[in-house]
Amino acid sequence: MRKDYARDFGAHHILDPTKDDIVAKCRELCDNKGAHMCFDAAGVQSALNQAAKAVRARGTIVNIAIWEKPFTLQPNDMIFRER
């Protein structure tokens, strides 16, 4: 259902983290540099981890999720990769 909404709103690519390697696919779609921007709408640790690796240097990660549990943020994933 959410995939249909994304398509209806004009998404060009819809990735499924249960089937797709998000990091590899973002690099493939973005000249091996990663996405300019990533929106985390899942609110789970694995989504945040993948976002940190899927976004290019000086890219932006935007959290729009409601988190039910505390999460861990590795600052080096942000600093060393210039996120």
Secondary structure, DSSP 8 states (H G I E B T S, - for coil): -HHHHHHHTT-S----TTTS-HHHHHHHHTTTS-EEEEEE-S-SHHHHHHHHHHEEEEEEEEE----SS-----HHHHHTTT-
